[in-house]
Amino acid sequence: MAERDGDGSMTRRNKVVADFDAAVAGIPDGATIAFGGFAQPGVPFNLIAALGRQGAKRLTCIANTTGGAHKPRMPDIGMLVENGQVAKVVCSFTAATRASDMLPFTPYYERGEVEAEIVPQGTLAERLRAAGAGIPAFYTPTAVGTELAEGRETRVINGREVLLEYALPVDVALLRAHQADEAGNLRFRRSQRNFAPLMAMAAKTVIVEVEEPILPAGAIDPDDVHTPGILVQRLVAIPPPPHGIWPVRREVPAR
Amino acid sequence: MSWTRMQMAERLAREFEDGWIVNLGVGMPTLIADVPLGDREVVFHSENGVIGYGPVTPPGQEDLHLVNAGGQNVTLLPGAAIVHHADSFALIRGGRMDVTVMGAYEAAANGDFANWKVKGAKGGGIGGAMDLAASAKRVFLMLEHRTRDGSPRLLPRCTLPITARGVVTLVATDLGLFAPTGEGFAVRDLAPGVTLDEVRAATACPVTE
């Protein structure tokens, strides 16, 4: 896999790849992969589908969720689990919040076919941020006094009990952005940003599916860049449907 | 008589003060974004980094790049801003939320509550609940007073794994508005036609006026 650019050049490396299969080529068995997205915005639907075709196994998958119980179902980590590619997930949801809903992932977890580490969402974000920022661990008040803190190190700092959490480094981040330039600079739109900048910082290799045609370097004003191109190795433009997968309106469940 | 979910949302929204930053959780609390607040201005924050969103978008006009915590397509109000997840939770952990409103399975007299794992389940759904519960200035809950089989959800202590210890400020149910006292719950308001005896019969710990 490509390493981070280190020579200071902005466009000499051609980061644009031809298709989604080329984008996920070489992701090895046993890789730790972070997937952007919160609900639909920012989920790299096309790269997930390509990873399913690519077939890497024993993956550790980091994401907010393995995929919801919503209809229609879009490519999600649950599909990689169904495909026998996943050893472990690290998520803030391993079951649905409404007891009447069932995540596609949950039965596999209940049967012990896949491991899961459930992490509060803000702790998940901060563990990724810490990994990208060279901070090995931190203390947080989140989850103190709960089942998640049982048997783990806490300290009292400034009169408040806080829990030790470790950084969460990533091999590969799969992301979806609205715009990218050839230097790899990324701009997200609306709530598509969510975890993506943190995952890009935490990862050794960053692969991005991009909604708009990839722009020449400099076309995104430096002030508007959300994730700098030095972090990004591969870009692939999403073709229009049906070749590219785009968000769709969810069916609203009856309450 | 009892309150509808919308009436529960309206009652909790009456507690909001002008200038508050308000985080709304998944489920029932999302109704609060539709409650008119008169001359009070509050800013709604969603855990996915959206600051200053408005009501759910009418069908056909959705921006599929923009959702609230519950994954609903929402609108942005003038002055809105968007940050990434670490900054969004820095706002939460940093104490900027004047209140978080969440759904729950159980609320306890000691201020604990449970909203992430049901009985017998191996998995759960935490989302941002533990971060919000630990660090918001106030925690308001919205839940039905009893389960579908009639068991009380307001208890001396939680029976389910808790989300946070001793943080609940107010609990709105279909029967009224309550505050945990340590020993039980104090009535702050009753839904029209609901009596104190009715609340006591539906609650597993002392209820005081």
Boltz contact constraints between the chains, C-beta under 6 A:
constraints:
  - contact:
      token1: [A, 38]
      token2: [B, 48]
      max_distance: 6.0
  - contact:
      token1: [A, 39]
      token2: [B, 67]
      max_distance: 6.0
  - contact:
      token1: [A, 39]
      token2: [B, 71]
      max_distance: 6.0
  - contact:
      token1: [A, 41]
      token2: [B, 65]
      max_distance: 6.0
  - contact:
      token1: [A, 41]
      token2: [B, 67]
      max_distance: 6.0
  - contact:
      token1: [A, 92]
      token2: [B, 126]
      max_distance: 6.0
  - contact:
      token1: [A, 92]
      token2: [B, 127]
      max_distance: 6.0
  - contact:
      token1: [A, 93]
      token2: [B, 125]
      max_distance: 6.0
  - contact:
      token1: [A, 94]
      token2: [B, 123]
      max_distance: 6.0
  - contact:
      token1: [A, 95]
      token2: [B, 121]
      max_distance: 6.0
  - contact:
      token1: [A, 95]
      token2: [B, 123]
      max_distance: 6.0
  - contact:
      token1: [A, 95]
      token2: [B, 124]
      max_distance: 6.0
  - contact:
      token1: [A, 95]
      token2: [B, 125]
      max_distance: 6.0
  - contact:
      token1: [A, 96]
      token2: [B, 125]
      max_distance: 6.0
  - contact:
      token1: [A, 97]
      token2: [B, 26]
      max_distance: 6.0
  - contact:
      token1: [A, 97]
      token2: [B, 125]
      max_distance: 6.0
  - contact:
      token1: [A, 99]
      token2: [B, 118]
      max_distance: 6.0
  - contact:
      token1: [A, 106]
      token2: [B, 123]
      max_distance: 6.0
  - contact:
      token1: [A, 109]
      token2: [B, 123]
      max_distance: 6.0
  - contact:
      token1: [A, 110]
      token2: [B, 122]
      max_distance: 6.0
  - contact:
      token1: [A, 120]
      token2: [B, 126]
      max_distance: 6.0
  - contact:
      token1: [A, 120]
      token2: [B, 130]
      max_distance: 6.0
  - contact:
      token1: [A, 120]
      token2: [B, 131]
      max_distance: 6.0
  - contact:
      token1: [A, 121]
      token2: [B, 127]
      max_distance: 6.0
  - contact:
      token1: [A, 121]
      token2: [B, 128]
      max_distance: 6.0
  - contact:
      token1: [A, 122]
      token2: [B, 89]
      max_distance: 6.0
  - contact:
      token1: [A, 122]
      token2: [B, 92]
      max_distance: 6.0
  - contact:
      token1: [A, 122]
      token2: [B, 128]
      max_distance: 6.0
  - contact:
      token1: [A, 122]
      token2: [B, 131]
      max_distance: 6.0
  - contact:
      token1: [A, 125]
      token2: [B, 85]
      max_distance: 6.0
  - contact:
      token1: [A, 125]
      token2: [B, 86]
      max_distance: 6.0
  - contact:
      token1: [A, 125]
      token2: [B, 89]
      max_distance: 6.0
  - contact:
      token1: [A, 126]
      token2: [B, 86]
      max_distance: 6.0
  - contact:
      token1: [A, 129]
      token2: [B, 86]
      max_distance: 6.0
  - contact:
      token1: [A, 141]
      token2: [B, 134]
      max_distance: 6.0
  - contact:
      token1: [A, 142]
      token2: [B, 130]
      max_distance: 6.0
  - contact:
      token1: [A, 142]
      token2: [B, 131]
      max_distance: 6.0
  - contact:
      token1: [A, 142]
      token2: [B, 134]
      max_distance: 6.0
  - contact:
      token1: [A, 143]
      token2: [B, 130]
      max_distance: 6.0
  - contact:
      token1: [A, 145]
      token2: [B, 165]
      max_distance: 6.0
  - contact:
      token1: [A, 146]
      token2: [B, 162]
      max_distance: 6.0
  - contact:
      token1: [A, 147]
      token2: [B, 161]
      max_distance: 6.0
  - contact:
      token1: [A, 189]
      token2: [B, 65]
      max_distance: 6.0
  - contact:
      token1: [A, 190]
      token2: [B, 65]
      max_distance: 6.0
  - contact:
      token1: [A, 190]
      token2: [B, 66]
      max_distance: 6.0
  - contact:
      token1: [A, 191]
      token2: [B, 48]
      max_distance: 6.0
  - contact:
      token1: [A, 191]
      token2: [B, 50]
      max_distance: 6.0
  - contact:
      token1: [A, 191]
      token2: [B, 66]
      max_distance: 6.0
  - contact:
      token1: [A, 191]
      token2: [B, 67]
      max_distance: 6.0
  - contact:
      token1: [A, 192]
      token2: [B, 65]
      max_distance: 6.0
  - contact:
      token1: [A, 193]
      token2: [B, 84]
      max_distance: 6.0
  - contact:
      token1: [A, 194]
      token2: [B, 48]
      max_distance: 6.0
  - contact:
      token1: [A, 194]
      token2: [B, 85]
      max_distance: 6.0
  - contact:
      token1: [A, 195]
      token2: [B, 85]
      max_distance: 6.0
  - contact:
      token1: [A, 197]
      token2: [B, 84]
      max_distance: 6.0
  - contact:
      token1: [A, 198]
      token2: [B, 86]
      max_distance: 6.0
  - contact:
      token1: [A, 247]
      token2: [B, 64]
      max_distance: 6.0
